[in-house]
Amino acid sequence: MKFRELTDINENILKAIDAMGFEDMTQIQEKIVPVAVNKCDVIGQSQTGTGKTVAFGIPLIQNLDFDEEKIQSVIMTPTRELAIQVTAEINRLLRFLPTKAVALYGGEEITRQIKRLKDRPAIIVATPGRLMDHIRRRTVKTEYINTVVLDEADEMLSMGFVEDIEEILEQMPNRSITMLFSATMPDRIKKISEKFLKDPLFVRVERKTLTVDSIDQKYIQIQESDKFDALCRLLDIYQPPLCIIFGRTKRRVDELISGLQLRDYKVEGIHGDMKQDRREKVLERFKKGNIRILVATDVAARGLDISGVTHVINFDLPQEIEGYVHRIGRTGRAGKSGVSFTFVHPKEMEFLQEIEHHTKSKMEKFKNPTVSQAKEAIYLRATDKIVDLMDLDNEKEEKLEKIAQSLLERYDAVDIISAALRVMTKNDKKQAYVKLTSERPLTLSKKYRKNVEKRNNPYGDGKRKFHKKGDNRTFDYKKDKKNRDGKRYDDKNHGSKSWSDKRDDRKKEYRKFDKKK
C-alpha cells in the first residue's frame, strides 16, 4: 500500500512524507495508521528499523488541533538518544505544519527545557523520569493530551520506569488514545496494556524477517582471556565499513575503547556515564563514517537508527535474551544484509541455545580466527592498494623509477615486492599488550531455566507432590519404588517408616478423630 492511498490524512503530512522519500508503507505502517487515525488504541510488537516511528507519527499528528496551543501528544522513550532521534523524525513529518516536537530528557538542565516548552509545542518526546519531573512542576500539563505513545516499552520497564509510566498514564485524560510499541511482550507489558488500553488492536511483525533473512549470525566459542585478540583479528580480516561492538558493562566499554585505540584502531564509544553532548558528537561522527567502529552498552545504543551498519560484534552476551534481538537489529536494515558475531564462553552455551530458541534461528559456529588469517587479509589489502595505484596513477616519478631499477639490479623482483608489503603492513602498535578485567560467564535466570526444563521434560520429572494440610512431602516414584512394597528406609524428610506403615498410622488418626466427633 502507498502513502498516497491514505485518503483521510492531512495533505501537509503526505507532502512531508514525499519530501522524506517514502512511497510504499511498511507492514506495521499499513496495519496501524488507518486504525490509529480513527482513535483506536494499538499494541505493536516489532523491532527498530521497521518504520514504527512513522506508523505512530502520522496518526499522532493527524489528531492534533492546530488552533490549540497546548501539549496534545506525548511520546515516551527509554533513552535520551532515542528521544532525540524520534523528535527529529516527528519534526520531519511536521515540516509543512505550524507546530513542532520538543525532546525532554535527563542529563540536560531542566531550565533550558522549560524555555523550549514556552514555545508551546504540540508534541513532546520524553524519557519517563524527566517527564514525571515536568508534570510535578506543572511545566507539562496533561489536560489537553489526546495521544500517548510508549516506544520501546519493554526497555523502559527493564530500566525501572514501571512506577513512573503507570503514574503518568493514570494522569492522562480518559479520552486519550494509547499506542504501545515493544520488541518483546513480557508479562509486565501485558499487565500495563490490560490496565490502561481500551480494546487495543494487536499488530505483530514477525521476528524471523529480522534475524534470519537479513543477518548472517555466527558465534565463536572462546575463553574470556582470548576474546580481545580474537576481536582484533576479526576487525583485521573483515575491515567492516561500520561496526558496533557491544560490551555488557560501562567498564568493559571503556576498556575496549582504550585497548583498541592502543592497537591503532579508529574507535570511539558511548555509555550512560558519558555527557550528553559528547555522546551526540560521537554518534554524529559514526553516522558520517569518520569513525568505523563504535563500542556501546545496550542502553546507550538502544533505538539508534544508523543506516549502513554492516557488522555487529557481541563481545559479551547480553544480560537478557531479548537484548540479543535489539543488538543485532542494528544491522541488516532496509533490505541490506548484515553479519553478527557473538563471543560465547563454554559455560554460556546453554544461554546461547536459549537465544536460538527465542529467535527461532540457528547460529553458525565460527572458528576463532588465527594470526596467519589476519596477516593474510592485511597483505591482500596492501596488494589491492598497489594494484589500484598502478591502474590509476599515470604520472611517473623519475627518482622512484631510478631507485626501483637499482633494486631490481641487486635483488629478485619477488623479494623486493615481499619486502615492500612487509614495510607497508608493519604496525608495532598491533602487538601492544592489552589486558581486560574478566567478566563472569552468564548463566540462565530462573525464568529461562524453567523454560529449558519444560522443553527437555515435557511430561514432568516423575515426582508427585502431596498437598494435604501438614503433609508437604515430595515422593519420587521412580527412586522410591521399593519403599511402596513395604521395605523400610531412612530419609530426613520421610522418617524411618515404610509407606505402608505411614498409611496405617494415618488411618488410625482418622478413626480417633471420627470418634471424637
C-alpha positions as CSV (number, residue, x, y, z in Angstrom):
1,M,0.0,0.0,0.0
2,K,1.2,3.5,-0.8
3,F,1.1,6.5,1.5
4,R,-0.8,8.5,-1.2
5,E,-3.7,5.9,-1.0
6,L,-4.5,7.2,2.6
7,T,-7.5,9.4,1.9
8,D,-8.1,10.8,5.5
9,I,-4.6,12.1,6.0
10,N,-3.7,15.8,6.1
11,E,-2.1,16.8,2.7
12,N,0.8,18.6,4.5
13,I,1.7,15.3,6.2
14,L,1.7,13.4,2.9
15,K,3.8,16.3,1.4
16,A,6.4,15.8,4.2
17,I,6.4,12.0,3.6
18,D,7.1,12.7,-0.1
19,A,9.9,15.0,0.8
20,M,11.4,12.3,3.0
21,G,11.5,10.0,0.0
22,F,8.9,7.4,1.3
23,E,6.4,6.0,-1.1
24,D,5.4,2.5,0.0
25,M,4.2,1.7,3.5
26,T,5.9,-0.9,5.6
27,Q,4.0,-3.8,7.1
28,I,3.5,-2.2,10.5
29,Q,2.6,1.2,9.0
30,E,0.0,-0.4,6.7
31,K,-1.7,-2.1,9.7
32,I,-1.5,0.7,12.3
33,V,-2.0,4.0,10.5
34,P,-5.6,3.5,9.3
35,V,-6.7,2.2,12.7
36,A,-4.9,4.7,14.9
37,V,-6.2,7.7,12.8
38,N,-9.7,6.6,13.9
39,K,-8.6,7.0,17.5
40,C,-8.2,3.3,18.4
41,D,-5.6,2.0,21.0
42,V,-2.8,0.0,19.4
43,I,-0.1,-2.5,20.6
44,G,2.7,-3.0,18.1
45,Q,5.3,-5.8,18.5
46,S,8.2,-5.0,16.2
47,Q,11.9,-4.3,16.1
48,T,13.6,-1.0,15.4
49,G,14.0,-0.3,11.7
50,T,10.5,-1.4,10.7
51,G,9.1,2.1,10.3
52,K,7.2,2.3,13.6
53,T,8.1,6.0,14.2
54,V,6.2,7.0,11.1
55,A,3.5,4.4,12.0
56,F,2.6,6.2,15.2
57,G,3.8,9.7,14.0
58,I,1.1,10.0,11.2
59,P,-2.0,9.4,13.4
60,L,-0.5,11.3,16.2
61,I,-0.1,14.4,14.0
62,Q,-3.4,13.8,12.2
63,N,-5.2,14.0,15.6
64,L,-3.7,17.4,16.5
65,D,-5.8,20.5,16.8
66,F,-3.6,23.3,15.4
67,D,-5.8,26.0,16.8
68,E,-4.9,24.8,20.4
69,E,-1.5,26.0,21.5
70,K,-1.3,23.2,24.1
71,I,0.7,20.0,24.5
72,Q,-1.6,17.4,22.9
73,S,0.7,14.3,22.4
74,V,3.3,12.6,24.5
75,I,5.9,10.0,23.3
76,M,7.8,8.2,26.0
77,T,11.2,6.6,25.1
78,P,13.7,4.8,27.3
79,T,16.9,6.8,26.4
80,R,18.0,10.3,25.6
81,E,19.4,9.2,22.2
82,L,16.1,7.6,21.2
83,A,14.2,10.7,22.4
84,I,16.4,13.0,20.2
85,Q,16.1,10.6,17.2
86,V,12.3,10.3,17.5
87,T,11.9,14.1,17.9
88,A,13.9,14.6,14.7
89,E,11.7,12.1,12.8
90,I,8.5,13.7,14.1
91,N,9.7,17.2,13.2
92,R,10.4,15.9,9.6
93,L,6.7,14.9,9.4
94,L,5.7,18.3,10.8
95,R,7.8,20.1,8.2
96,F,4.9,21.8,6.5
97,L,2.7,22.3,9.6
98,P,2.7,25.2,12.2
99,T,4.0,23.3,15.2
100,K,6.9,21.2,16.3
101,A,8.0,18.4,18.7
102,V,10.4,19.0,21.6
103,A,12.6,16.5,23.4
104,L,12.8,16.3,27.3
105,Y,15.4,14.1,28.9
106,G,17.7,13.8,31.8
107,G,21.3,15.0,31.6
108,E,20.2,18.4,30.4
109,E,19.4,21.4,32.6
110,I,15.6,21.5,33.2
111,T,15.5,25.3,32.9
112,R,16.6,25.0,29.2
113,Q,13.8,22.6,28.6
114,I,11.3,24.9,30.3
115,K,12.3,27.7,27.9
116,R,11.6,25.4,25.0
117,L,8.2,24.5,26.4
118,K,7.3,28.2,26.4
119,D,7.3,28.0,22.6
120,R,4.1,25.9,23.1
121,P,4.9,22.7,21.2
122,A,2.0,20.3,20.4
123,I,4.2,17.2,20.8
124,I,6.8,16.3,23.5
125,V,9.1,13.3,23.3
126,A,10.5,12.4,26.8
127,T,12.1,9.9,29.0
128,P,9.7,8.8,31.8
129,G,11.8,10.2,34.7
130,R,12.2,13.7,33.2
131,L,8.5,13.8,32.0
132,M,7.5,13.0,35.6
133,D,9.6,15.9,36.8
134,H,7.9,18.3,34.4
135,I,4.4,17.0,35.3
136,R,5.1,17.6,39.0
137,R,6.4,21.1,38.3
138,R,3.3,21.7,36.2
139,T,5.5,22.8,33.3
140,V,3.8,19.9,31.4
141,K,0.0,19.8,31.8
142,T,-1.9,16.7,30.8
143,E,-5.4,18.1,30.5
144,Y,-5.3,18.5,26.7
145,I,-3.3,15.4,25.8
146,N,-5.2,13.2,23.3
147,T,-2.5,10.7,22.3
148,V,0.2,8.8,24.4
149,V,2.9,6.6,22.8
150,L,5.1,4.2,24.6
151,D,8.1,3.5,22.4
152,E,10.5,0.6,23.3
153,A,8.2,-0.2,26.3
154,D,10.0,-3.4,27.3
155,E,13.3,-1.5,27.6
156,M,11.6,1.2,29.8
157,L,10.3,-1.5,32.1
158,S,13.7,-3.2,32.3
159,M,15.3,0.1,33.2
160,G,13.0,0.5,36.2
161,F,10.5,3.1,34.9
162,V,7.4,1.0,35.7
163,E,6.1,3.2,38.5
164,D,6.7,6.4,36.5
165,I,4.9,5.0,33.5
166,E,1.9,3.9,35.5
167,E,1.7,7.3,37.3
168,I,2.0,9.2,34.0
169,L,-0.7,7.0,32.3
170,E,-3.1,7.5,35.3
171,Q,-2.9,11.2,34.9
172,M,-3.9,11.1,31.2
173,P,-7.5,12.1,30.2
174,N,-9.9,9.2,29.6
175,R,-10.5,10.4,26.1
176,S,-6.8,10.0,25.1
177,I,-5.7,7.0,23.0
178,T,-2.6,5.0,23.8
179,M,-0.2,3.3,21.4
180,L,2.4,0.9,22.9
181,F,5.3,-0.5,20.9
182,S,7.7,-3.2,22.1
183,A,10.2,-5.6,20.6
184,T,9.1,-8.3,23.2
185,M,5.9,-8.9,25.1
186,P,6.8,-9.9,28.7
187,D,4.0,-10.3,31.3
188,R,4.6,-6.8,32.8
189,I,3.8,-5.2,29.4
190,K,0.6,-7.3,29.1
191,K,-0.5,-6.1,32.6
192,I,0.0,-2.5,31.7
193,S,-1.9,-2.9,28.4
194,E,-4.8,-4.6,30.2
195,K,-4.9,-1.8,32.7
196,F,-4.6,1.3,30.5
197,L,-5.5,0.3,26.9
198,K,-9.1,0.0,25.7
199,D,-9.8,-2.9,23.3
200,P,-6.4,-2.4,21.5
201,L,-5.5,-3.7,18.1
202,F,-2.5,-6.0,18.3
203,V,-0.1,-5.9,15.4
204,R,3.0,-8.1,15.3
205,V,5.8,-8.0,12.8
206,E,7.5,-11.4,12.9
207,R,11.0,-11.5,14.3
208,K,12.2,-14.0,11.7
209,T,12.2,-11.4,9.0
210,L,14.9,-9.6,11.0
211,T,17.0,-12.3,12.5
212,V,17.2,-15.0,9.7
213,D,16.6,-13.4,6.3
214,S,18.9,-10.3,6.6
215,I,21.5,-11.2,9.2
216,D,24.2,-13.9,9.0
217,Q,24.6,-14.9,12.6
218,K,27.8,-16.6,13.8
219,Y,29.2,-17.5,17.2
220,I,32.7,-18.2,18.4
221,Q,33.2,-20.4,21.4
222,I,36.1,-18.9,23.3
223,Q,37.7,-18.4,26.7
224,E,37.5,-14.9,28.3
225,S,41.2,-14.3,28.1
226,D,41.3,-14.9,24.3
227,K,38.4,-12.6,23.4
228,F,40.3,-9.3,22.8
229,D,42.8,-10.8,20.4
230,A,40.0,-12.6,18.5
231,L,38.2,-9.3,18.2
232,C,41.3,-7.6,16.7
233,R,41.7,-10.4,14.2
234,L,38.0,-10.2,13.2
235,L,38.5,-6.5,12.6
236,D,41.6,-7.1,10.5
237,I,40.1,-9.8,8.4
238,Y,36.7,-8.2,7.7
239,Q,37.6,-4.4,7.8
240,P,33.9,-3.6,8.4
241,P,32.8,-0.2,7.0
242,L,30.6,0.4,10.0
243,C,30.7,-1.9,13.1
244,I,29.1,-1.8,16.5
245,I,30.8,-3.8,19.3
246,F,28.6,-4.5,22.4
247,G,30.1,-4.7,25.9
248,R,28.0,-5.7,28.9
249,T,29.2,-3.0,31.3
250,K,30.4,0.6,31.2
251,R,33.8,-0.6,32.5
252,R,34.0,-3.1,29.7
253,V,33.2,-0.4,27.1
254,D,35.9,1.9,28.5
255,E,38.5,-0.9,28.5
256,L,37.6,-1.9,24.9
257,I,37.9,1.7,23.7
258,S,41.3,2.1,25.4
259,G,42.6,-1.3,24.2
260,L,41.5,-0.9,20.6
261,Q,42.9,2.7,20.4
262,L,46.2,1.4,21.8
263,R,46.3,-1.1,18.9
264,D,45.7,1.7,16.4
265,Y,42.1,1.2,15.6
266,K,39.9,4.3,14.9
267,V,37.3,3.7,17.6
268,E,35.0,5.6,20.0
269,G,32.2,4.5,22.3
270,I,29.1,5.5,24.2
271,H,27.6,4.5,27.6
272,G,25.3,6.0,30.2
273,D,28.0,7.8,32.2
274,M,29.2,10.0,29.3
275,K,28.0,13.6,29.0
276,Q,25.1,14.1,26.6
277,D,27.0,16.5,24.2
278,R,29.9,14.1,23.9
279,R,27.6,11.1,23.1
280,E,25.9,13.1,20.4
281,K,29.2,14.1,18.8
282,V,30.4,10.5,18.8
283,L,27.2,9.3,17.2
284,E,27.4,12.1,14.6
285,R,31.0,11.1,13.7
286,F,30.0,7.4,13.4
287,K,27.0,8.2,11.2
288,K,29.2,10.3,8.9
289,G,31.8,7.4,8.7
290,N,34.6,9.5,10.4
291,I,35.0,6.5,12.7
292,R,34.2,3.0,11.6
293,I,34.0,1.2,15.0
294,L,31.6,2.1,17.8
295,V,31.7,0.4,21.2
296,A,28.5,0.6,23.2
297,T,26.4,-0.7,26.1
298,D,22.9,-2.0,25.4
299,V,21.2,1.0,27.0
300,A,23.3,3.6,25.2
301,A,22.7,2.0,21.8
302,R,19.0,1.1,22.2
303,G,16.9,2.6,19.5
304,L,19.8,4.1,17.5
305,D,18.8,4.3,13.8
306,I,22.1,4.3,11.9
307,S,22.0,3.2,8.3
308,G,24.9,1.3,6.8
309,V,26.0,-0.8,9.9
310,T,27.5,-3.9,8.3
311,H,28.7,-5.8,11.4
312,V,27.6,-6.3,15.0
313,I,30.0,-8.0,17.4
314,N,28.7,-9.2,20.8
315,F,31.9,-9.1,22.8
316,D,29.8,-10.1,25.8
317,L,26.4,-11.8,25.7
318,P,23.6,-9.5,26.8
319,Q,22.1,-9.8,30.3
320,E,18.7,-10.6,28.9
321,I,18.0,-12.9,26.0
322,E,15.7,-10.2,24.4
323,G,18.7,-7.9,24.3
324,Y,20.3,-10.1,21.6
325,V,17.4,-9.2,19.3
326,H,17.9,-5.5,19.9
327,R,21.7,-5.7,19.4
328,I,21.7,-7.5,16.0
329,G,18.9,-5.3,14.9
330,R,21.4,-2.5,14.4
331,T,22.5,-4.2,11.1
332,G,20.6,-5.9,8.2
333,R,18.2,-3.0,7.7
334,A,16.3,-1.6,4.8
335,G,16.7,-4.8,2.7
336,K,20.5,-4.9,3.2
337,S,22.4,-7.8,4.7
338,G,24.4,-7.8,7.8
339,V,26.8,-10.0,9.9
340,S,26.8,-10.6,13.6
341,F,29.5,-12.3,15.6
342,T,28.9,-13.4,19.2
343,F,31.6,-14.5,21.6
344,V,30.5,-17.3,23.9
345,H,32.3,-18.8,26.9
346,P,32.0,-22.6,27.1
347,K,29.9,-22.2,30.2
348,E,27.5,-19.9,28.3
349,M,26.5,-22.5,25.7
350,E,23.2,-23.1,27.4
351,F,22.4,-19.4,27.3
352,L,23.3,-19.4,23.6
353,Q,20.9,-22.3,23.0
354,E,18.1,-20.4,24.7
355,I,18.8,-17.4,22.4
356,E,18.5,-19.6,19.4
357,H,15.2,-21.0,20.7
358,H,14.0,-17.4,21.4
359,T,14.9,-16.1,18.0
360,K,13.8,-19.3,16.2
361,S,17.1,-19.3,14.3
362,K,20.3,-21.3,14.3
363,M,23.7,-19.6,14.7
364,E,26.7,-20.9,12.7
365,K,29.7,-21.9,14.7
366,F,32.7,-19.9,13.5
367,K,36.3,-20.9,14.3
368,N,38.4,-18.5,16.3
369,P,40.4,-16.5,13.6
370,T,44.1,-17.2,13.6
371,V,47.1,-14.7,13.4
372,S,48.0,-16.1,9.9
373,Q,44.5,-15.4,8.6
374,A,44.6,-11.8,9.9
375,K,48.0,-11.2,8.4
376,E,46.9,-12.7,5.0
377,A,43.9,-10.3,5.0
378,I,46.2,-7.3,5.7
379,Y,48.6,-8.3,2.9
380,L,45.8,-8.7,0.4
381,R,44.5,-5.2,1.2
382,A,48.0,-3.8,0.8
383,T,48.3,-5.6,-2.6
384,D,45.0,-4.2,-3.7
385,K,46.3,-0.7,-2.9
386,I,49.4,-1.2,-5.0
387,V,47.3,-2.5,-7.9
388,D,44.8,0.4,-7.7
389,L,47.7,2.9,-7.6
390,M,49.3,1.3,-10.7
391,D,46.0,1.4,-12.6
392,L,45.1,4.9,-11.7
393,D,48.4,6.8,-11.4
394,N,49.8,7.5,-14.8
395,E,52.3,10.0,-13.5
396,K,55.8,8.5,-13.1
397,E,58.4,9.9,-10.7
398,E,62.0,9.7,-12.1
399,K,63.6,9.4,-8.7
400,L,61.4,6.5,-7.7
401,E,62.0,4.7,-11.0
402,K,65.8,5.0,-10.6
403,I,65.5,3.5,-7.1
404,A,63.3,0.7,-8.3
405,Q,65.7,0.0,-11.2
406,S,68.7,-0.2,-8.9
407,L,66.8,-2.5,-6.5
408,L,66.0,-4.8,-9.5
409,E,69.6,-5.0,-10.5
410,R,70.6,-6.1,-7.0
411,Y,67.7,-8.2,-5.8
412,D,65.0,-10.6,-7.1
413,A,61.7,-8.8,-8.0
414,V,59.6,-11.2,-5.8
415,D,61.9,-10.4,-2.8
416,I,61.5,-6.7,-3.4
417,I,57.7,-6.8,-3.5
418,S,57.6,-9.1,-0.5
419,A,59.7,-6.7,1.5
420,A,57.6,-3.7,0.3
421,L,54.5,-5.4,1.5
422,R,56.0,-6.1,4.9
423,V,57.0,-2.4,5.3
424,M,53.5,-1.3,4.2
425,T,51.7,-3.6,6.7
426,K,54.1,-3.4,9.6
427,N,52.5,-1.8,12.7
428,D,54.2,-2.3,16.0
429,K,51.1,-0.9,17.8
430,K,49.2,-4.1,16.7
431,Q,51.4,-6.0,19.1
432,A,50.6,-3.8,22.1
433,Y,49.8,-5.7,25.3
434,V,46.1,-5.3,26.4
435,K,44.5,-7.0,29.4
436,L,40.8,-6.6,30.2
437,T,39.1,-7.1,33.5
438,S,37.5,-10.5,33.4
439,E,33.7,-10.8,33.4
440,R,31.9,-13.9,34.8
441,P,30.2,-16.1,32.3
442,L,26.4,-15.7,32.2
443,T,24.0,-18.3,33.5
444,L,20.3,-18.7,32.8
445,S,18.0,-16.9,35.1
446,K,15.2,-18.9,36.9
447,K,12.7,-17.8,34.2
448,Y,14.6,-19.2,31.3
449,R,15.8,-22.3,33.2
450,K,12.1,-23.2,33.8
451,N,11.5,-22.9,30.0
452,V,14.5,-25.2,29.3
453,E,13.3,-27.8,31.9
454,K,9.8,-27.7,30.3
455,R,11.2,-28.3,26.8
456,N,13.6,-31.1,28.0
457,N,11.0,-32.7,30.2
458,P,7.5,-32.0,28.7
459,Y,5.9,-34.8,30.8
460,G,7.2,-33.7,34.2
461,D,10.0,-35.0,36.4
462,G,8.4,-38.2,37.6
463,K,7.7,-36.7,41.0
464,R,4.3,-36.2,42.7
465,K,3.6,-33.6,45.3
466,F,1.1,-34.2,48.2
467,H,-0.7,-31.1,49.2
468,K,-2.7,-32.3,52.2
469,K,-2.6,-30.0,55.1
470,G,0.5,-30.6,57.1
471,D,1.9,-33.0,54.6
472,N,4.1,-31.2,52.1
473,R,6.4,-34.1,51.2
474,T,7.5,-34.9,47.7
475,F,7.9,-38.6,46.7
476,D,9.9,-39.7,43.8
477,Y,8.1,-42.7,42.4
478,K,11.0,-43.9,40.3
479,K,13.5,-43.7,43.1
480,D,11.3,-45.0,45.9
481,K,9.5,-47.8,44.1
482,K,10.9,-50.4,46.7
483,N,9.5,-48.3,49.5
484,R,6.0,-48.8,48.4
485,D,6.5,-52.6,48.7
486,G,6.8,-52.2,52.5
487,K,10.6,-52.0,52.7
488,R,11.9,-49.6,55.3
489,Y,14.2,-46.7,54.5
490,D,15.9,-43.8,56.2
491,D,15.3,-40.3,54.9
492,K,15.4,-36.9,56.7
493,N,12.1,-35.9,55.2
494,H,10.3,-39.2,55.3
495,G,11.5,-40.6,58.6
496,S,12.3,-44.3,59.1
497,K,8.8,-45.7,58.5
498,S,7.7,-47.5,55.3
499,W,5.0,-46.3,53.0
500,S,2.5,-48.9,54.3
501,D,3.3,-48.1,58.0
502,K,2.6,-44.4,57.4
503,R,-0.6,-45.2,55.7
504,D,-1.8,-47.3,58.6
505,D,-0.8,-44.6,61.1
506,R,-2.9,-42.1,59.2
507,K,-5.9,-44.4,59.2
508,K,-5.7,-44.7,63.0
509,E,-5.6,-40.9,63.4
510,Y,-8.7,-40.5,61.2
511,R,-10.6,-43.1,63.3
512,K,-9.7,-41.3,66.5
513,F,-10.9,-38.0,65.0
514,D,-14.2,-39.6,63.9
515,K,-14.8,-41.0,67.4
516,K,-14.3,-37.5,69.0
517,K,-16.9,-36.2,66.7
